[in-house]
Amino acid sequence: MRVSFKSFIAGFACCALLSATTAYAAVGSTRIEVFFKDIKYMIDGEQKQPAPDKQGFVYKGTTYVPIRFVGESQGKEVLWDPDQETVWVSDDPGELTLDDLGITDAVTGAAIQLGMTREDVEKQLGEPIDEFVGRYNYDGLEIFYRDNKAVGFIINASNNETNRYRTARGIGLGTSYRDVLSQYGSPRGQESIYGDFYDSSITYMFKEEEGILEKITSRLEPWDTSKVYYLSMNVFNNGNRAIGFLLIGDKPFAMNSN
């Protein structure tokens, strides 16, 4: 199956706020006048204040507050997806590295990382059980090599009988959507999938800088994409919204996976 990757903005745009101003919504919406107030915020018993140009306001008896400020004050990660007009508020995953995109084998304890040579991979996993169009299947983990180095991993419920593989953060087939967000935070975006099995896909995109993975939160990607990596998952259309497909890889692999 083809995994579709869409460009998502994961930044959160904040307008300059004045003491009194007119707020504009989408085309066709109502224009309103609001007055900004010096609101005090008590977060878990501690007073915190947003920047002077990001104060909340009161409109018709309802208080509106800056969600980024409130979320981050509670240790949450807040990202904005304008394509679907969605605000993501998820657990802050902390610092991410390439190791967090690695794969672990629950049976043997082996740890496989992007960039490993095929020889080093097979010292831990053994010989592949089959190969198809450049993808080598290690009993449920498909690995793609370029110049003899691992550049992409796929775990797919449709051809997986062992379910022995997980990411370094414990995410694998059957993991709930909520647990994914708790481990990796807010994704770059979500895309609906129409079919009998999956209802959506979630995509993370990272740029490596000195060993640390920084989420790409802009529609404009870095000019140098040699250290850009994807983590993408399809979500089953069931009550648990469990993961049924997982892809990790560099950008060329991710964009050309079928």
C-alpha positions as a Markdown table, in Angstrom:
| # | Residue | x | y | z |
|---|---|---|---|---|
| 1 | Met | 0.0 | 0.0 | 0.0 |
| 2 | Arg | 1.1 | 3.6 | -0.6 |
| 3 | Val | 1.7 | 5.7 | 2.4 |
| 4 | Ser | 0.7 | 9.3 | 1.7 |
| 5 | Phe | 2.7 | 12.1 | 3.1 |
| 6 | Lys | 1.2 | 15.6 | 3.2 |
| 7 | Ser | 3.0 | 18.8 | 4.1 |
| 8 | Phe | 1.9 | 20.0 | 7.4 |
| 9 | Ile | 2.6 | 23.2 | 9.4 |
| 10 | Ala | 3.2 | 22.4 | 13.0 |
| 11 | Gly | 3.8 | 26.0 | 14.2 |
| 12 | Phe | 1.4 | 28.0 | 16.2 |
| 13 | Ala | 0.9 | 31.6 | 14.9 |
| 14 | Cys | 0.2 | 34.3 | 17.5 |
| 15 | Cys | -1.1 | 37.7 | 16.4 |
| 16 | Ala | 0.1 | 40.9 | 18.1 |
| 17 | Leu | -2.5 | 41.8 | 20.7 |
| 18 | Leu | -3.4 | 45.4 | 21.6 |
| 19 | Ser | -5.3 | 46.8 | 24.5 |
| 20 | Ala | -8.4 | 47.1 | 22.2 |
| 21 | Thr | -8.6 | 45.8 | 18.7 |
| 22 | Thr | -10.8 | 44.1 | 16.1 |
| 23 | Ala | -10.4 | 40.4 | 15.6 |
| 24 | Tyr | -10.9 | 38.8 | 12.2 |
| 25 | Ala | -11.8 | 35.2 | 11.6 |
| 26 | Ala | -12.1 | 33.2 | 8.4 |
| 27 | Val | -13.8 | 34.6 | 5.3 |
| 28 | Gly | -17.5 | 34.6 | 5.8 |
| 29 | Ser | -17.3 | 34.8 | 9.6 |
| 30 | Thr | -18.4 | 37.6 | 11.9 |
| 31 | Arg | -16.2 | 40.5 | 12.7 |
| 32 | Ile | -16.0 | 41.2 | 16.5 |
| 33 | Glu | -14.4 | 43.8 | 18.7 |
| 34 | Val | -12.6 | 42.5 | 21.8 |
| 35 | Phe | -10.8 | 44.1 | 24.7 |
| 36 | Phe | -7.6 | 42.6 | 26.1 |
| 37 | Lys | -7.1 | 42.3 | 29.9 |
| 38 | Asp | -4.2 | 41.8 | 32.2 |
| 39 | Ile | -5.5 | 38.4 | 33.3 |
| 40 | Lys | -3.6 | 36.4 | 36.0 |
| 41 | Tyr | -2.9 | 32.8 | 35.4 |
| 42 | Met | -2.5 | 30.3 | 38.3 |
| 43 | Ile | -1.0 | 27.0 | 36.9 |
| 44 | Asp | -0.9 | 24.3 | 39.5 |
| 45 | Gly | -0.9 | 26.9 | 42.2 |
| 46 | Glu | 1.9 | 29.0 | 40.7 |
| 47 | Gln | 1.3 | 32.3 | 39.0 |
| 48 | Lys | 2.5 | 32.6 | 35.5 |
| 49 | Gln | 2.1 | 35.3 | 32.9 |
| 50 | Pro | 2.3 | 35.2 | 29.1 |
| 51 | Ala | 4.2 | 37.8 | 27.1 |
| 52 | Pro | 2.6 | 41.2 | 27.1 |
| 53 | Asp | 1.5 | 40.9 | 23.5 |
| 54 | Lys | -0.1 | 37.5 | 24.1 |
| 55 | Gln | -2.7 | 38.3 | 26.8 |
| 56 | Gly | -6.1 | 36.8 | 26.9 |
| 57 | Phe | -9.4 | 38.6 | 26.4 |
| 58 | Val | -13.0 | 38.6 | 27.4 |
| 59 | Tyr | -15.8 | 38.5 | 24.9 |
| 60 | Lys | -19.5 | 38.3 | 25.9 |
| 61 | Gly | -18.7 | 37.0 | 29.3 |
| 62 | Thr | -16.4 | 34.3 | 28.2 |
| 63 | Thr | -12.6 | 34.5 | 28.8 |
| 64 | Tyr | -10.3 | 33.4 | 26.0 |
| 65 | Val | -6.7 | 32.5 | 26.8 |
| 66 | Pro | -3.6 | 31.8 | 24.7 |
| 67 | Ile | -3.5 | 28.0 | 24.4 |
| 68 | Arg | 0.2 | 27.7 | 23.7 |
| 69 | Phe | 1.0 | 29.6 | 26.9 |
| 70 | Val | -1.4 | 27.5 | 29.0 |
| 71 | Gly | -0.4 | 24.2 | 27.5 |
| 72 | Glu | 3.4 | 24.8 | 27.7 |
| 73 | Ser | 2.9 | 26.0 | 31.3 |
| 74 | Gln | 1.6 | 22.5 | 32.1 |
| 75 | Gly | 4.5 | 20.8 | 30.4 |
| 76 | Lys | 2.6 | 20.1 | 27.2 |
| 77 | Glu | 3.7 | 20.5 | 23.6 |
| 78 | Val | 1.4 | 22.7 | 21.5 |
| 79 | Leu | 1.5 | 22.7 | 17.7 |
| 80 | Trp | -0.9 | 24.1 | 15.1 |
| 81 | Asp | -1.9 | 22.3 | 11.8 |
| 82 | Pro | -3.6 | 25.0 | 9.6 |
| 83 | Asp | -4.4 | 22.5 | 6.8 |
| 84 | Gln | -7.0 | 20.9 | 9.1 |
| 85 | Glu | -7.4 | 23.9 | 11.4 |
| 86 | Thr | -6.3 | 21.7 | 14.4 |
| 87 | Val | -4.5 | 22.6 | 17.6 |
| 88 | Trp | -2.4 | 19.6 | 18.9 |
| 89 | Val | -1.8 | 19.6 | 22.7 |
| 90 | Ser | 0.1 | 16.5 | 23.7 |
| 91 | Asp | 2.7 | 15.3 | 26.3 |
| 92 | Asp | 6.1 | 16.9 | 25.8 |
| 93 | Pro | 8.3 | 14.0 | 24.6 |
| 94 | Gly | 11.5 | 15.7 | 25.8 |
| 95 | Glu | 14.7 | 15.5 | 23.8 |
| 96 | Leu | 14.6 | 13.1 | 20.8 |
| 97 | Thr | 17.6 | 11.6 | 19.1 |
| 98 | Leu | 18.1 | 9.1 | 16.2 |
| 99 | Asp | 18.2 | 6.4 | 18.8 |
| 100 | Asp | 14.5 | 7.1 | 19.5 |
| 101 | Leu | 13.8 | 6.1 | 15.9 |
| 102 | Gly | 15.6 | 2.8 | 16.2 |
| 103 | Ile | 14.0 | -0.6 | 16.3 |
| 104 | Thr | 14.2 | -3.1 | 19.2 |
| 105 | Asp | 13.6 | -6.9 | 18.9 |
| 106 | Ala | 11.5 | -8.1 | 21.9 |
| 107 | Val | 12.7 | -11.7 | 21.3 |
| 108 | Thr | 16.4 | -11.2 | 21.3 |
| 109 | Gly | 16.9 | -7.7 | 22.7 |
| 110 | Ala | 18.7 | -6.6 | 19.5 |
| 111 | Ala | 18.7 | -2.9 | 18.7 |
| 112 | Ile | 18.8 | -1.7 | 15.1 |
| 113 | Gln | 19.5 | 1.8 | 14.1 |
| 114 | Leu | 19.3 | 3.8 | 10.9 |
| 115 | Gly | 22.7 | 4.0 | 9.2 |
| 116 | Met | 23.8 | 0.5 | 10.3 |
| 117 | Thr | 25.4 | -1.6 | 7.6 |
| 118 | Arg | 23.6 | -4.7 | 6.4 |
| 119 | Glu | 26.4 | -6.9 | 7.9 |
| 120 | Asp | 25.9 | -5.3 | 11.3 |
| 121 | Val | 22.1 | -5.7 | 11.1 |
| 122 | Glu | 22.4 | -9.3 | 10.2 |
| 123 | Lys | 24.8 | -10.1 | 13.0 |
| 124 | Gln | 21.9 | -9.3 | 15.3 |
| 125 | Leu | 18.8 | -10.4 | 13.3 |
| 126 | Gly | 20.3 | -13.2 | 11.2 |
| 127 | Glu | 19.6 | -13.6 | 7.4 |
| 128 | Pro | 16.3 | -12.2 | 6.0 |
| 129 | Ile | 13.6 | -14.7 | 5.3 |
| 130 | Asp | 12.8 | -13.1 | 1.9 |
| 131 | Glu | 13.5 | -10.0 | -0.2 |
| 132 | Phe | 11.1 | -8.0 | -2.4 |
| 133 | Val | 12.0 | -4.9 | -4.5 |
| 134 | Gly | 14.9 | -4.0 | -2.3 |
| 135 | Arg | 13.2 | -4.6 | 1.0 |
| 136 | Tyr | 14.6 | -7.4 | 3.2 |
| 137 | Asn | 12.1 | -9.1 | 5.6 |
| 138 | Tyr | 13.5 | -10.1 | 8.9 |
| 139 | Asp | 10.5 | -12.0 | 10.2 |
| 140 | Gly | 8.2 | -9.0 | 10.4 |
| 141 | Leu | 10.7 | -6.1 | 10.1 |
| 142 | Glu | 11.3 | -4.9 | 6.6 |
| 143 | Ile | 14.6 | -3.0 | 6.1 |
| 144 | Phe | 15.6 | -1.0 | 3.0 |
| 145 | Tyr | 19.4 | -0.5 | 2.4 |
| 146 | Arg | 21.1 | 2.2 | 0.3 |
| 147 | Asp | 24.8 | 2.0 | -0.3 |
| 148 | Asn | 24.8 | -1.0 | 2.1 |
| 149 | Lys | 23.3 | 1.1 | 5.0 |
| 150 | Ala | 19.8 | 0.8 | 6.6 |
| 151 | Val | 17.8 | 3.9 | 5.6 |
| 152 | Gly | 14.3 | 2.7 | 6.2 |
| 153 | Phe | 12.2 | 0.4 | 8.4 |
| 154 | Ile | 8.6 | -0.8 | 7.9 |
| 155 | Ile | 6.4 | -2.9 | 10.3 |
| 156 | Asn | 3.1 | -3.8 | 8.7 |
| 157 | Ala | 0.3 | -5.8 | 10.3 |
| 158 | Ser | -0.7 | -7.2 | 6.9 |
| 159 | Asn | 2.4 | -9.3 | 6.6 |
| 160 | Asn | 3.5 | -9.7 | 10.2 |
| 161 | Glu | 2.9 | -12.8 | 12.3 |
| 162 | Thr | 5.4 | -12.3 | 15.1 |
| 163 | Asn | 4.8 | -8.7 | 16.3 |
| 164 | Arg | 8.3 | -8.8 | 17.9 |
| 165 | Tyr | 9.5 | -5.4 | 16.9 |
| 166 | Arg | 9.0 | -2.0 | 18.6 |
| 167 | Thr | 10.6 | 1.5 | 18.3 |
| 168 | Ala | 13.1 | 2.4 | 21.0 |
| 169 | Arg | 10.2 | 4.2 | 22.7 |
| 170 | Gly | 8.1 | 1.0 | 22.8 |
| 171 | Ile | 5.7 | 1.8 | 19.9 |
| 172 | Gly | 4.7 | -1.0 | 17.6 |
| 173 | Leu | 1.7 | -2.9 | 16.1 |
| 174 | Gly | -1.2 | -2.7 | 18.5 |
| 175 | Thr | 0.0 | 0.4 | 20.4 |
| 176 | Ser | -2.8 | 2.9 | 21.0 |
| 177 | Tyr | -2.8 | 6.2 | 19.3 |
| 178 | Arg | -2.8 | 7.9 | 22.7 |
| 179 | Asp | 0.4 | 6.1 | 23.7 |
| 180 | Val | 2.1 | 7.3 | 20.5 |
| 181 | Leu | 1.3 | 10.9 | 21.4 |
| 182 | Ser | 2.6 | 10.3 | 24.9 |
| 183 | Gln | 6.0 | 9.1 | 23.6 |
| 184 | Tyr | 6.6 | 11.4 | 20.6 |
| 185 | Gly | 4.3 | 14.4 | 21.4 |
| 186 | Ser | 2.3 | 16.3 | 18.8 |
| 187 | Pro | 2.8 | 15.1 | 15.2 |
| 188 | Arg | 3.3 | 17.3 | 12.2 |
| 189 | Gly | -0.2 | 16.5 | 11.2 |
| 190 | Gln | -2.9 | 13.9 | 10.6 |
| 191 | Glu | -4.4 | 12.7 | 7.3 |
| 192 | Ser | -7.6 | 10.8 | 6.8 |
| 193 | Ile | -7.4 | 7.4 | 5.1 |
| 194 | Tyr | -10.5 | 6.0 | 3.5 |
| 195 | Gly | -10.8 | 2.2 | 3.6 |
| 196 | Asp | -11.9 | -0.8 | 5.6 |
| 197 | Phe | -9.0 | -1.0 | 8.0 |
| 198 | Tyr | -7.4 | 2.4 | 8.7 |
| 199 | Asp | -9.0 | 5.7 | 9.5 |
| 200 | Ser | -6.0 | 8.0 | 9.6 |
| 201 | Ser | -2.3 | 8.4 | 9.5 |
| 202 | Ile | 0.0 | 10.5 | 11.6 |
| 203 | Thr | 3.3 | 11.9 | 10.5 |
| 204 | Tyr | 6.3 | 13.3 | 12.4 |
| 205 | Met | 9.2 | 14.9 | 10.5 |
| 206 | Phe | 12.6 | 15.7 | 12.1 |
| 207 | Lys | 15.8 | 17.4 | 11.2 |
| 208 | Glu | 18.9 | 16.1 | 12.9 |
| 209 | Glu | 21.2 | 18.8 | 14.4 |
| 210 | Glu | 24.3 | 17.5 | 16.2 |
| 211 | Gly | 22.7 | 14.3 | 17.1 |
| 212 | Ile | 19.4 | 15.9 | 18.3 |
| 213 | Leu | 16.1 | 15.6 | 16.4 |
| 214 | Glu | 14.2 | 18.8 | 16.0 |
| 215 | Lys | 10.6 | 18.6 | 14.8 |
| 216 | Ile | 10.1 | 20.4 | 11.5 |
| 217 | Thr | 7.1 | 22.7 | 12.2 |
| 218 | Ser | 7.1 | 24.7 | 9.0 |
| 219 | Arg | 5.8 | 24.2 | 5.5 |
| 220 | Leu | 9.2 | 25.3 | 4.4 |
| 221 | Glu | 11.6 | 22.4 | 4.8 |
| 222 | Pro | 15.4 | 22.8 | 5.3 |
| 223 | Trp | 17.4 | 23.2 | 2.1 |
| 224 | Asp | 19.6 | 20.4 | 3.2 |
| 225 | Thr | 17.3 | 17.3 | 3.5 |
| 226 | Ser | 20.2 | 14.8 | 4.0 |
| 227 | Lys | 19.4 | 14.6 | 7.7 |
| 228 | Val | 15.6 | 14.8 | 7.5 |
| 229 | Tyr | 13.7 | 11.8 | 8.9 |
| 230 | Tyr | 10.1 | 10.6 | 9.0 |
| 231 | Leu | 8.1 | 8.6 | 11.5 |
| 232 | Ser | 4.7 | 7.7 | 10.1 |
| 233 | Met | 2.0 | 5.4 | 11.3 |
| 234 | Asn | -1.4 | 4.3 | 10.1 |
| 235 | Val | -4.2 | 4.0 | 12.7 |
| 236 | Phe | -6.7 | 1.1 | 12.7 |
| 237 | Asn | -10.4 | 2.0 | 12.5 |
| 238 | Asn | -11.2 | 0.4 | 15.8 |
| 239 | Gly | -12.1 | 1.4 | 19.4 |
| 240 | Asn | -8.5 | 1.4 | 20.5 |
| 241 | Arg | -7.3 | 3.2 | 17.4 |
| 242 | Ala | -4.3 | 0.9 | 17.4 |
| 243 | Ile | -1.2 | 1.2 | 15.2 |
| 244 | Gly | -1.3 | -1.2 | 12.2 |
| 245 | Phe | 1.5 | 0.2 | 10.1 |
| 246 | Leu | 4.8 | 2.0 | 11.1 |
| 247 | Leu | 7.4 | 3.5 | 8.9 |
| 248 | Ile | 10.8 | 5.1 | 9.9 |
| 249 | Gly | 13.3 | 6.4 | 7.5 |
| 250 | Asp | 15.1 | 9.2 | 5.8 |
| 251 | Lys | 13.2 | 11.4 | 3.4 |
| 252 | Pro | 14.1 | 9.7 | 0.1 |
| 253 | Phe | 12.9 | 6.4 | 1.5 |
| 254 | Ala | 9.8 | 7.8 | 3.1 |
| 255 | Met | 8.7 | 9.7 | 0.0 |
| 256 | Asn | 9.1 | 6.7 | -2.3 |
| 257 | Ser | 7.7 | 3.9 | -0.2 |
| 258 | Asn | 4.9 | 1.8 | -1.6 |
